[in-house]
Amino acid sequence: MDYIWYGLVIAGAIWSSAKVIQMTVPHLSMSDLDRVLVDGLITMIRVTILIALASAIWVPVGVMVGLRPRVTQLVQPLAQFLAAFPANLLFPIAVVLIVRYSLSPNVWLSPLMILGTQWYILFNVIAGASAFPGDFREAALTFHIRGWKWWHEVMLPAIFPYYVTGAITASGGAWNASVVSEAVSWGRTNLAAKGLGAYIAEMTATGNFPRLALGIAVMSMFVILTNRLLWRPLYVLAENRTRLG
């Protein structure tokens, strides 16, 4: 019975994909594909930079919090709340500041993509540091392992599986958030940064289904390729070589 359901699902997916292709391809040109690919690369660069910056900030903070149980009890629920907080409530403030100080939307709309997802890095790193065995900490102190050596040889390998989990979630969330973060409106003020999220938002607003479908398909392709080429190898590395015990 399960095989029948799987077969029906696969057949339905193939049929739906064929219908979408039939409805969209005749209305598209190579210039549409070129634009979407370029926009996708721009958004991918944004996501990569934002994840790197969030990691540089929240990994040290998460470790310092996670190694202190009392602080963890206070900070971890706060981080989980911030992860669930609707970041788009802050978008009007960003629009006002960008317009007031004549800032570039291509730069200053970018942080909006990571506002709600960066916290996944923080509370996953906190969880990893909290799970770090006390015996290992004592051994590091006994052998006077401090500074960069302590980070490189002790703590970073210990929290790496947790960090990868948080970074994967944050990355996927940033891609999704790009649709509402690269094109922001407040009142009569509309700001847009060049990128795939802004492209999808534009095609949604104009009701251009063929280009909307193309944008969604290309975004899915970028996300899948990133997961396969970057996050999956890192996750396998974390599982096989850096997990404690």
C-alpha positions as CSV (number, residue, x, y, z in Angstrom):
1,M,0.0,0.0,0.0
2,D,2.8,2.4,0.8
3,Y,4.4,1.9,-2.6
4,I,1.1,2.8,-4.2
5,W,0.9,6.1,-2.3
6,Y,4.6,6.8,-3.1
7,G,3.9,6.1,-6.7
8,L,0.8,8.4,-6.7
9,V,2.8,11.2,-5.1
10,I,5.6,10.9,-7.6
11,A,3.2,10.8,-10.5
12,G,1.4,13.8,-9.2
13,A,4.6,15.7,-8.8
14,I,5.7,14.9,-12.3
15,W,2.3,15.8,-13.7
16,S,2.3,19.1,-11.8
17,S,5.8,19.9,-12.9
18,A,5.0,19.2,-16.5
19,K,1.9,21.5,-16.3
20,V,4.0,24.3,-14.8
21,I,6.6,24.0,-17.4
22,Q,4.0,23.9,-20.1
23,M,2.4,27.1,-18.8
24,T,5.6,29.0,-18.1
25,V,8.3,28.1,-20.7
26,P,6.5,29.7,-23.8
27,H,6.4,33.0,-21.9
28,L,10.1,33.1,-20.9
29,S,13.3,34.0,-22.7
30,M,17.0,33.5,-22.1
31,S,17.2,37.1,-20.8
32,D,14.7,36.1,-18.1
33,L,16.9,33.2,-17.1
34,D,20.0,35.3,-17.1
35,R,18.4,37.9,-14.9
36,V,17.2,35.3,-12.4
37,L,20.5,33.6,-12.2
38,V,22.4,36.8,-11.6
39,D,19.8,37.8,-8.9
40,G,20.2,34.4,-7.4
41,L,24.0,34.8,-7.1
42,I,23.6,38.2,-5.5
43,T,21.2,36.8,-2.9
44,M,23.5,33.9,-2.3
45,I,26.4,36.2,-1.6
46,R,24.2,38.2,0.8
47,V,23.2,35.0,2.6
48,T,26.8,33.8,2.8
49,I,28.1,37.1,4.2
50,L,25.3,37.4,6.7
51,I,25.8,33.8,8.0
52,A,29.5,34.4,8.3
53,L,29.0,37.7,10.3
54,A,26.3,36.1,12.5
55,S,28.6,33.2,13.2
56,A,31.5,35.5,14.1
57,I,29.3,37.3,16.6
58,W,27.1,34.5,18.1
59,V,29.5,31.5,18.3
60,P,31.8,33.2,20.9
61,V,28.7,34.6,22.8
62,G,27.0,31.2,22.7
63,V,30.1,29.4,24.0
64,M,30.5,31.8,26.9
65,V,26.8,31.6,27.8
66,G,26.7,27.8,27.4
67,L,29.6,27.2,29.8
68,R,27.7,29.1,32.5
69,P,24.5,27.1,33.4
70,R,22.8,30.0,35.3
71,V,23.3,32.4,32.4
72,T,22.1,29.7,30.0
73,Q,18.8,29.4,31.8
74,L,18.2,33.1,31.2
75,V,19.6,33.5,27.7
76,Q,18.5,30.4,25.9
77,P,14.7,31.0,26.3
78,L,15.3,34.6,25.2
79,A,17.1,33.4,22.1
80,Q,14.3,31.0,21.3
81,F,11.8,33.9,21.7
82,L,13.8,36.1,19.4
83,A,13.9,33.4,16.8
84,A,10.1,33.2,16.8
85,F,9.6,37.0,16.9
86,P,8.2,38.4,13.6
87,A,11.2,40.4,12.4
88,N,9.1,42.2,9.8
89,L,7.7,44.4,12.6
90,L,11.1,46.1,12.5
91,F,11.0,46.7,8.7
92,P,9.3,50.1,8.9
93,I,12.2,51.3,11.2
94,A,14.7,50.2,8.6
95,V,12.8,52.0,5.8
96,V,12.7,55.2,7.8
97,L,16.4,55.1,8.6
98,I,17.4,54.2,5.0
99,V,15.4,57.1,3.6
100,R,16.3,59.5,6.3
101,Y,20.1,59.0,5.9
102,S,20.0,58.2,2.1
103,L,21.5,54.8,2.6
104,S,21.9,52.2,-0.1
105,P,19.1,49.6,0.0
106,N,21.4,47.0,-1.6
107,V,23.5,47.1,1.6
108,W,21.2,48.2,4.4
109,L,18.2,46.0,3.5
110,S,20.5,42.9,3.8
111,P,20.5,42.7,7.6
112,L,16.7,42.3,7.5
113,M,17.3,38.8,6.0
114,I,19.1,37.5,9.1
115,L,17.2,39.3,11.9
116,G,14.9,36.4,12.7
117,T,17.2,33.5,11.8
118,Q,20.5,34.4,13.4
119,W,19.2,33.2,16.7
120,Y,19.2,29.6,15.6
121,I,23.0,29.8,15.5
122,L,23.1,31.3,19.0
123,F,20.9,28.8,20.8
124,N,22.3,25.8,19.0
125,V,25.8,26.9,20.0
126,I,24.6,27.4,23.6
127,A,23.2,23.9,23.6
128,G,26.5,22.5,22.3
129,A,28.6,24.4,24.9
130,S,26.2,23.3,27.7
131,A,26.7,19.7,26.6
132,F,30.5,19.9,26.8
133,P,31.7,17.4,29.4
134,G,33.1,18.9,32.6
135,D,35.9,16.4,32.6
136,F,37.1,17.8,29.3
137,R,37.1,21.3,30.7
138,E,39.1,20.2,33.6
139,A,41.6,18.4,31.4
140,A,42.1,21.5,29.3
141,L,42.7,23.6,32.4
142,T,45.2,21.0,33.7
143,F,47.2,21.0,30.5
144,H,47.0,24.9,30.4
145,I,45.3,24.9,27.0
146,R,44.1,28.5,26.6
147,G,43.5,31.2,24.0
148,W,43.3,30.3,20.3
149,K,44.5,26.8,21.0
150,W,41.6,26.2,23.4
151,W,39.1,27.4,20.7
152,H,40.8,25.5,17.9
153,E,41.5,22.2,19.6
154,V,38.9,21.9,22.3
155,M,35.7,24.0,22.0
156,L,35.1,24.5,18.3
157,P,35.3,20.8,17.5
158,A,33.0,20.1,20.4
159,I,30.3,22.5,19.3
160,F,30.7,22.0,15.6
161,P,27.8,19.6,15.1
162,Y,25.5,22.0,16.9
163,Y,26.8,25.0,15.0
164,V,26.2,23.2,11.6
165,T,22.6,22.5,12.6
166,G,22.0,26.1,13.6
167,A,23.7,27.5,10.5
168,I,21.7,25.2,8.1
169,T,18.5,26.5,9.7
170,A,19.6,30.1,9.7
171,S,20.7,29.9,6.0
172,G,17.4,28.4,4.9
173,G,15.5,31.0,6.8
174,A,17.6,33.8,5.3
175,W,16.7,32.6,1.8
176,N,13.0,32.6,2.7
177,A,13.3,36.0,4.3
178,S,14.9,37.5,1.2
179,V,11.4,37.6,-0.4
180,V,10.2,40.1,2.2
181,S,13.5,41.7,3.0
182,E,14.9,42.7,-0.4
183,A,11.7,44.6,-1.2
184,V,10.2,46.6,1.7
185,S,7.4,49.1,1.7
186,W,6.1,51.5,4.4
187,G,3.3,53.8,3.4
188,R,4.1,55.2,0.0
189,T,7.8,54.5,0.3
190,N,9.1,51.4,-1.5
191,L,12.7,50.2,-1.3
192,A,14.2,47.3,-3.2
193,A,17.6,45.7,-3.3
194,K,18.8,43.8,-6.3
195,G,18.4,40.1,-5.6
196,L,16.2,37.0,-6.2
197,G,14.0,37.8,-3.3
198,A,13.1,41.2,-4.7
199,Y,12.5,39.6,-8.1
200,I,10.0,37.1,-6.6
201,A,8.3,39.9,-4.7
202,E,8.0,42.0,-7.8
203,M,6.6,39.2,-9.9
204,T,4.1,38.3,-7.1
205,A,2.9,41.9,-6.9
206,T,2.4,42.2,-10.7
207,G,0.8,38.7,-11.0
208,N,3.4,37.5,-13.5
209,F,3.0,33.8,-12.9
210,P,5.6,32.5,-15.5
211,R,8.4,34.7,-14.1
212,L,7.3,34.0,-10.5
213,A,7.5,30.2,-11.1
214,L,11.0,30.7,-12.7
215,G,12.1,32.7,-9.6
216,I,10.9,30.1,-7.2
217,A,12.4,27.3,-9.2
218,V,15.8,29.0,-9.3
219,M,15.7,29.8,-5.6
220,S,15.0,26.2,-4.9
221,M,17.9,25.2,-7.1
222,F,20.3,27.5,-5.2
223,V,19.1,26.2,-1.8
224,I,19.4,22.6,-2.9
225,L,22.8,23.1,-4.4
226,T,24.0,24.9,-1.2
227,N,22.7,22.1,1.0
228,R,24.3,19.4,-1.2
229,L,27.7,21.1,-1.8
230,L,28.2,22.9,1.5
231,W,26.0,22.0,4.4
232,R,25.7,18.2,3.8
233,P,29.5,17.6,3.7
234,L,29.9,19.8,6.8
235,Y,27.1,17.8,8.5
236,V,28.7,14.5,7.6
237,L,32.1,15.8,8.9
238,A,30.5,16.9,12.1
239,E,28.8,13.5,12.6
240,N,31.8,11.4,11.8
241,R,34.9,13.3,13.1
242,T,34.0,16.0,15.6
243,R,31.2,14.5,17.8
244,L,32.3,13.8,21.4
245,G,32.0,10.3,22.7
